[in-house]
Amino acid sequence: MSKKIIISDIDGTLVINDGVTVLDSTIEQFDRLRREGHSIVLASGRPDFGLKHISSPLGFDTHGGYIISFNGCRITEVKSGKLLYGAYLEEGLLSEVQQFAKAQGIGIVTYGDDCIIRGCEENEFMTLERTGCRCPSVLCEDFSRLGRVHKTIVSCESERAAELEPLMQKLFGDRASVYRSDPHFVEVVPMGVNKATAIARLVEILGVSREDTICFGDSYNDIEMIEYAGIGIAMGNSCQPLKDVADYVTKFHTHHGIAYAIENFLKI
């Protein structure tokens, strides 16, 4: 059997509802797959530092593995700490998005080396991002002072986010990719960058076949990678558009969905 690359989203897929805990059944399957020569990859909208508390218990520090962070803007080899790929927002765009967020009265964040940088007072959705990443947040009222960043997120109630997404695509879509990664978040990332483009780069770096990729996801920002994968698997709790493009739909992430799929659909 050819060696596989198993790629998993984090929230709503790999970790249960506390945003931290990985089920023992998943850890056991990943350990077995790694021993058999397959590669494990985490793919998330979170920054690298916001994934450390998940990748370490999975053995990435000692046994190897890769992180695709910022929804495809970075690829890192965890054991060596080597950055394999990085994409950044074009100059000036970050400040424009901040001004838009201020005018709309909604939250906005970007990221430093080890913290979240917020452009306004923290709202409940920004709090979720901070606690999920297990990091502090710092206030910066003028994002033009910041250097290069991978992405920015605006946050608000889900109904408002659905309304603002097409408006933001109209305003910024000629210079960036704009999409909802969560009902409450609209992300702005470099043009043409997503989890699937990062996986394609990693496949090329590792010299393996696209057909040997297996992806697990649950949300809107996972659609491209589920479509790209040799085998794309949607969690039972996935949004319907993701289920529509998946090869299989497994159990809920809280009901051992990853382990169930490996044992019953993949048989590796």
C-alpha positions in Angstrom: 0.0 0.0 0.0 1.3 3.5 -0.9 2.0 5.9 2.0 -0.8 8.3 2.8 -1.0 11.8 4.0 -3.8 12.2 6.5 -4.8 15.9 6.9 -7.2 17.0 9.6 -8.9 20.3 10.3 -9.0 21.2 14.0 -12.2 22.8 15.4 -15.3 20.7 14.8 -13.1 17.9 13.4 -10.1 16.8 15.5 -10.9 18.4 18.8 -14.2 18.1 20.7 -16.2 21.1 21.8 -13.8 22.4 24.4 -11.5 23.3 21.5 -8.6 21.4 23.2 -9.2 17.7 23.7 -8.4 15.1 21.1 -10.2 11.8 21.7 -8.0 8.9 22.6 -9.4 6.9 19.7 -8.0 9.5 17.3 -4.6 9.6 19.0 -4.3 5.8 18.8 -5.2 5.7 15.1 -2.7 8.5 14.3 0.0 6.8 16.3 -0.6 3.6 14.4 -0.7 5.3 11.0 2.6 7.1 11.8 4.3 3.9 12.8 3.2 2.4 9.5 4.9 5.2 7.6 2.0 7.5 6.9 2.2 11.3 7.5 -0.1 13.3 9.8 -0.9 17.0 9.0 -3.0 19.5 10.9 -4.7 22.1 8.7 -6.3 25.1 10.5 -7.2 28.7 10.4 -5.3 29.1 13.6 -1.7 30.4 13.8 1.2 27.9 14.5 1.4 29.0 18.2 -2.3 28.3 18.6 -1.8 24.7 17.6 1.1 23.8 19.9 -1.1 22.5 22.6 -2.7 20.1 20.1 0.3 19.0 18.0 2.5 18.2 21.1 0.2 15.6 22.6 -0.1 14.0 19.1 3.6 13.5 19.1 4.6 16.0 16.4 7.5 17.3 18.4 9.2 13.9 18.7 7.8 11.8 15.9 7.2 14.4 13.1 4.3 15.9 11.3 3.3 19.1 9.5 1.1 22.1 10.3 -0.8 24.1 7.7 -1.8 27.2 9.5 -3.7 30.5 8.7 -5.9 28.6 6.3 -3.1 27.7 4.0 -0.8 30.7 4.4 2.0 28.7 6.2 3.4 25.2 6.1 5.7 24.2 8.9 7.6 21.0 9.6 7.0 20.7 13.3 10.0 18.7 14.5 12.6 20.9 12.9 10.6 24.1 13.1 11.4 24.8 9.4 9.0 27.0 7.5 8.3 25.4 4.2 6.0 28.0 2.7 4.6 31.4 3.6 2.1 33.8 2.0 1.2 37.3 3.1 -1.4 40.0 2.6 -0.4 42.7 0.2 0.8 46.0 1.6 -1.9 48.4 2.7 -4.8 45.9 2.6 -4.7 45.1 6.3 -5.3 48.7 7.2 -8.1 49.0 4.7 -9.9 46.0 6.2 -9.4 47.5 9.7 -11.0 50.8 8.6 -13.9 48.8 7.1 -14.4 46.9 10.4 -14.4 50.2 12.4 -17.0 51.7 10.1 -19.2 48.6 10.5 -18.7 48.4 14.2 -17.5 44.8 14.1 -14.5 43.0 15.6 -11.2 42.5 13.8 -8.0 40.6 14.6 -4.7 39.7 13.1 -1.7 37.9 14.5 1.8 38.6 15.9 4.5 36.0 16.6 2.9 34.7 19.8 -0.3 36.7 20.3 -3.5 37.9 18.7 -3.6 41.5 17.7 -7.0 43.1 17.9 -8.0 46.4 16.3 -10.8 47.2 18.8 -12.2 46.2 22.1 -12.7 42.4 22.3 -16.1 41.0 21.4 -17.3 37.5 22.3 -16.1 36.0 19.0 -12.6 37.4 19.4 -12.6 35.9 22.9 -13.3 32.5 21.3 -10.3 32.9 19.0 -8.0 34.0 21.8 -9.0 31.2 24.2 -8.9 28.6 21.4 -5.3 29.7 20.6 -4.4 29.8 24.3 -2.6 33.1 23.9 -3.0 36.8 25.0 -4.4 39.5 22.8 -3.0 43.0 22.5 -4.7 46.2 21.2 -3.4 48.0 18.1 -5.7 50.8 16.9 -3.6 51.4 13.7 -2.8 48.2 11.8 -0.7 50.2 9.3 2.0 50.1 12.0 2.3 46.3 11.6 4.6 44.5 9.3 3.6 41.6 7.0 0.8 39.4 8.2 -0.7 36.2 6.8 -4.4 37.1 7.3 -7.0 39.1 9.2 -10.5 38.1 10.5 -13.5 40.2 11.1 -16.1 38.9 13.5 -19.8 39.5 14.3 -23.1 37.8 14.7 -23.6 35.0 12.1 -26.5 36.8 10.3 -24.4 39.9 9.9 -21.3 38.0 8.8 -23.4 36.4 6.0 -24.4 39.8 4.9 -20.9 41.3 5.0 -19.2 38.4 3.2 -20.3 39.4 -0.3 -19.7 43.1 0.4 -16.2 42.4 1.5 -15.6 40.2 -1.5 -16.7 43.1 -3.7 -14.4 45.6 -1.8 -11.3 43.4 -1.4 -11.9 40.4 -3.7 -9.6 41.6 -6.4 -6.6 41.6 -4.0 -7.4 38.8 -1.5 -9.6 35.7 -0.9 -12.5 36.5 1.3 -14.7 33.9 2.9 -16.4 32.7 6.0 -14.4 30.1 7.9 -17.1 30.0 10.7 -20.6 31.4 10.9 -19.2 34.3 13.0 -15.8 34.9 11.1 -15.0 36.4 7.7 -11.4 35.8 6.8 -9.2 37.8 4.4 -6.2 35.9 3.2 -3.8 36.3 0.2 -5.4 35.8 -3.2 -5.9 32.2 -4.2 -4.6 30.8 -0.9 -6.6 28.1 1.0 -6.0 24.8 2.7 -6.1 22.9 -0.7 -3.4 25.1 -2.3 -1.2 24.5 0.8 -1.8 20.7 0.6 -0.9 20.8 -3.1 2.4 22.5 -2.2 3.1 20.0 0.6 2.4 17.1 -1.8 4.9 18.5 -4.2 7.5 19.0 -1.4 7.1 15.5 -0.2 7.0 14.0 -3.7 3.8 12.0 -3.2 0.6 11.7 -5.1 -2.6 13.8 -4.7 -4.5 10.5 -4.8 -2.7 9.5 -1.5 -4.2 12.5 0.4 -7.0 11.9 2.9 -8.7 15.0 4.4 -11.1 15.4 7.3 -13.1 18.6 7.7 -16.4 20.2 8.9 -16.7 23.8 7.8 -16.8 26.2 4.8 -13.0 26.8 4.8 -12.5 23.0 4.4 -14.5 22.7 1.2 -11.6 23.2 -1.2 -9.4 20.6 0.6 -12.2 18.0 0.7 -12.7 18.5 -3.0 -8.9 18.3 -3.7 -8.3 15.2 -1.6 -7.9 11.7 -2.9 -10.5 10.9 -0.3 -12.4 13.7 1.4 -14.3 12.9 4.6 -16.9 15.2 6.2 -17.7 15.0 9.9 -21.3 14.2 10.8 -21.6 17.7 12.2 -20.3 19.4 9.0 -22.1 22.2 7.2 -24.2 20.8 4.3 -22.1 22.3 1.5 -19.1 20.3 2.8 -21.1 17.1 3.0 -22.2 17.6 -0.6 -18.6 17.4 -1.9 -17.3 14.7 0.4 -16.6 11.1 -0.6 -17.8 10.0 2.8 -19.7 11.4 5.8 -18.5 10.0 9.1 -19.9 10.3 12.7 -19.8 13.5 14.7 -16.4 14.8 15.9 -17.6 14.1 19.4 -18.5 10.5 18.6 -15.1 9.2 17.3 -15.8 10.3 13.7 -12.1 10.2 12.7 -11.4 6.8 14.2 -14.6 5.4 12.7 -13.8 6.6 9.2 -10.2 5.2 9.4 -11.5 1.8 10.5 -14.6 1.6 8.3 -14.0 3.7 5.2 -10.2 3.8 4.7 -9.2 0.4 6.1 -5.5 1.4 6.3 
